[in-house]
């Protein structure tokens, strides 16, 4: 009987230990936005020791692509399993991962060209301050990173280039890098919004919402203050924009990581990317 009790106690402790090593994901959280005039959803990953420690954590903002919402990286990207595994293996530092919802009445992470749906303002002025005061998040640049896939890769590019003072690293995956020409801006406005815009407005949008002119207009020091990890499949339809960004960074002599792997615009590809992203951002969080 005594041996059985010891065995049961051991099994209980072993099970509890395994349970304690699991992070948690909450994917139906929300808060009120004055800018977007309503409640906005987000998901969050909390590392395994969050509830048992008193420490503050670095943060990764992980952006979904078009057609998904804040649950995309949870459901299809397997963020809980992949992050837990990376932390357990010592390849990633414990971190908080915030996944906002950009599947709104106006698709995307940016301020609308018409000026009445300012999602980017919401992200920086409301979402970021809300999560970074609600959860135990380190609020310095060196402990903050952004990553995302496809449309979210575009958000990663734009957010880090618009605010290099806020992010230590950025990891665009299979990214939409923004319109490649001014004419493309005008075509997009007509196609998606049935909106005719002037040459001047198209030029302004191109210069502020495309990675290529942004990189060209910024100093090497500004761009290089963010550590870059860019990853795109060789069969991806967004290959051209990512390759042009790589070339632009090379011409500016900005150190960056550029990966071309076998694959297309798929969740299989992005699930394989996530462990590398977690390791890369973890290295930027650490003291050199």
C-alpha positions in Angstrom: 0.0 0.0 0.0 2.8 2.4 0.9 4.6 1.6 -2.3 1.4 2.3 -4.2 1.0 5.7 -2.5 4.6 6.6 -3.3 4.0 5.7 -6.9 0.8 7.7 -7.1 2.5 10.7 -5.5 5.3 10.4 -8.0 2.9 10.2 -10.9 1.0 13.2 -9.6 4.1 15.2 -9.2 5.3 14.2 -12.7 2.0 15.2 -14.2 1.9 18.5 -12.4 5.5 19.2 -13.5 4.5 18.5 -17.1 1.4 20.7 -16.8 3.4 23.5 -15.2 5.7 23.5 -18.3 2.8 24.5 -20.6 2.0 28.0 -21.6 -1.5 29.3 -22.0 -3.4 30.9 -24.9 -6.4 33.1 -24.6 -7.9 33.8 -28.1 -11.2 35.6 -27.3 -10.0 38.6 -25.4 -11.1 42.2 -26.2 -10.8 45.8 -25.2 -12.6 49.0 -26.1 -11.1 51.2 -28.8 -12.1 54.9 -29.0 -10.2 55.3 -32.3 -12.1 52.4 -34.0 -15.3 53.1 -32.0 -15.9 49.7 -30.6 -14.5 46.6 -29.0 -11.4 45.0 -30.6 -10.4 41.4 -30.2 -6.9 40.0 -29.6 -5.3 36.7 -28.6 -2.4 36.3 -26.2 0.2 33.6 -25.4 1.5 33.5 -21.9 4.7 31.5 -21.2 4.8 28.5 -18.9 6.1 30.3 -15.8 3.9 33.4 -16.1 1.6 32.5 -13.3 4.4 31.3 -10.9 6.8 34.2 -11.4 6.8 37.9 -10.7 9.1 38.9 -13.6 8.3 41.0 -16.6 8.6 39.5 -20.1 9.6 40.6 -23.6 6.8 40.7 -26.1 6.3 39.6 -29.7 3.5 41.1 -31.7 2.5 38.4 -34.1 0.2 39.5 -37.0 -2.1 37.2 -39.1 -2.7 37.4 -42.8 -5.8 38.3 -44.9 -8.8 36.0 -44.3 -7.8 35.1 -40.7 -8.3 36.9 -37.4 -6.6 36.8 -34.0 -7.1 33.1 -33.8 -5.2 32.3 -37.0 -1.8 31.8 -35.4 -3.5 29.9 -32.6 -5.6 27.5 -34.7 -3.4 27.0 -37.8 0.0 28.3 -36.7 0.0 26.1 -33.6 1.6 29.0 -31.6 1.1 27.3 -28.2 2.8 24.0 -29.1 5.6 25.5 -31.1 6.5 28.2 -28.6 6.3 25.9 -25.6 8.7 23.5 -27.5 11.1 26.3 -28.4 11.2 27.5 -24.8 11.7 24.0 -23.4 14.5 23.3 -25.8 16.2 26.6 -24.8 15.9 28.0 -28.4 13.6 30.8 -27.3 13.4 32.9 -24.2 10.0 32.9 -22.3 8.0 35.7 -23.9 4.5 37.0 -24.3 3.0 36.9 -27.7 0.2 39.3 -28.7 -2.0 38.5 -31.7 -4.3 41.4 -32.7 -7.4 41.1 -34.9 -7.1 43.0 -38.2 -10.0 41.2 -39.9 -12.1 44.3 -39.6 -14.7 46.1 -41.8 -11.6 47.5 -43.5 -9.0 44.9 -44.2 -5.4 45.5 -43.0 -3.1 47.0 -40.4 -2.9 50.5 -41.8 -4.8 53.8 -41.6 -7.4 53.8 -44.4 -6.7 56.1 -47.3 -10.1 57.8 -46.7 -9.1 58.7 -43.1 -12.1 57.1 -41.3 -10.6 53.8 -40.2 -7.2 54.4 -38.5 -6.1 50.9 -37.6 -2.4 51.8 -37.3 -3.2 54.6 -34.9 -5.3 52.1 -32.9 -2.4 49.6 -32.7 0.2 52.1 -31.4 -2.0 54.4 -29.3 -4.5 51.9 -27.8 -3.6 48.2 -28.2 0.1 48.4 -27.4 -0.4 50.6 -24.3 -3.3 48.4 -23.2 -1.6 45.0 -23.3 1.7 46.4 -22.0 0.1 47.7 -18.9 -2.4 44.8 -18.4 0.2 42.1 -18.7 3.8 42.0 -17.2 5.5 43.2 -20.4 8.9 45.0 -20.6 8.2 48.3 -22.3 11.6 49.1 -23.7 12.5 48.8 -27.5 15.0 46.0 -26.9 12.3 43.8 -25.5 9.7 44.3 -28.2 9.5 42.5 -31.6 7.0 42.3 -34.5 6.4 39.5 -36.9 3.7 38.3 -39.2 2.7 36.5 -42.4 1.5 37.8 -45.8 -0.7 40.9 -44.9 0.8 40.6 -41.4 4.2 40.5 -42.9 3.4 43.8 -44.5 2.3 45.1 -41.1 5.6 43.9 -39.7 7.5 45.9 -42.4 5.5 49.0 -42.0 5.3 49.1 -38.2 9.0 48.6 -37.8 9.9 51.1 -40.6 7.4 53.7 -39.3 8.6 53.2 -35.7 12.2 51.8 -35.6 12.5 53.4 -32.1 9.9 50.9 -30.8 11.1 47.5 -32.1 14.3 45.6 -31.6 13.5 43.1 -34.4 11.1 42.5 -37.2 10.3 39.2 -39.0 8.2 39.5 -42.1 7.1 36.1 -43.5 5.9 35.8 -47.1 5.2 39.5 -46.8 3.1 41.8 -48.8 5.7 44.6 -49.0 3.3 47.2 -50.2 2.6 48.6 -53.7 5.6 48.4 -56.0 4.6 51.5 -58.0 2.4 54.6 -57.7 0.2 53.3 -60.5 -0.4 50.1 -58.4 -1.7 52.4 -55.6 -4.3 53.9 -57.9 -5.3 50.5 -59.2 -5.7 49.1 -55.7 -7.8 52.1 -54.6 -10.1 51.6 -57.6 -10.3 47.8 -57.3 -10.8 47.5 -53.5 -12.5 50.8 -52.5 -13.9 52.1 -55.8 -12.0 55.2 -55.0 -10.4 57.6 -57.5 -7.3 59.2 -56.0 -5.0 61.9 -57.3 -1.4 61.4 -58.4 -0.3 63.4 -55.3 -2.3 61.2 -52.9 -1.1 58.1 -54.6 2.5 59.2 -54.4 2.0 60.1 -50.7 0.5 56.7 -49.9 3.3 54.9 -51.9 6.0 56.7 -50.0 4.6 55.8 -46.6 3.1 52.3 -47.2 5.6 50.5 -49.3 8.8 49.1 -47.9 11.0 50.0 -50.9 10.6 53.9 -50.8 10.6 53.8 -47.0 14.0 52.0 -46.9 15.3 54.4 -49.6 14.2 57.5 -47.6 15.6 56.4 -44.2 19.2 56.5 -43.1 21.2 53.3 -42.8 21.3 53.8 -39.0 17.5 54.1 -38.8 16.8 50.9 -40.8 19.6 49.0 -39.1 18.4 49.9 -35.6 15.9 47.1 -36.2 17.2 43.5 -36.7 15.6 42.0 -39.8 14.6 38.4 -40.5 12.9 38.1 -43.9 11.6 34.8 -45.1 9.7 33.9 -48.3 9.1 30.6 -50.2 10.5 30.1 -53.6 7.0 29.3 -54.9 5.4 32.3 -53.2 3.5 34.8 -55.4 4.9 37.6 -53.2 8.5 36.5 -54.0 9.2 39.6 -56.1 8.6 42.2 -53.4 10.6 40.4 -50.8 13.5 39.9 -53.2 13.5 43.7 -54.1 13.5 44.6 -50.4 16.5 42.2 -49.9 18.3 44.0 -52.8 17.4 47.4 -51.4 18.8 46.5 -48.0 22.0 45.1 -49.6 22.5 48.3 -51.5 22.1 50.3 -48.3 24.5 47.9 -46.7 22.0 47.1 -43.9 22.8 43.8 -42.3 19.8 41.4 -42.4 18.8 37.8 -42.6 17.1 36.7 -45.8 15.7 33.2 -46.3 14.4 31.6 -49.4 13.1 28.1 -48.6 11.2 25.5 -50.6 7.5 26.2 -50.3 4.6 28.5 -51.1 2.1 30.7 -49.4 0.9 28.1 -46.9 0.5 27.4 -43.2 2.9 24.5 -43.6 5.5 27.0 -44.6 4.7 29.4 -41.7 4.6 26.8 -39.1 8.2 25.9 -40.1 9.1 29.5 -40.0 7.9 30.2 -36.5 10.6 28.4 -34.5 13.2 30.4 -36.4 11.4 33.6 -35.7 11.2 32.8 -32.0 14.9 32.0 -31.9 15.8 35.2 -33.8 13.8 37.6 -31.7 15.0 35.9 -28.5 18.6 36.7 -29.6 17.7 40.3 -29.9 16.1 40.3 -26.5 19.4 39.1 -24.9 22.3 41.2 -23.7 25.3 41.0 -26.1 
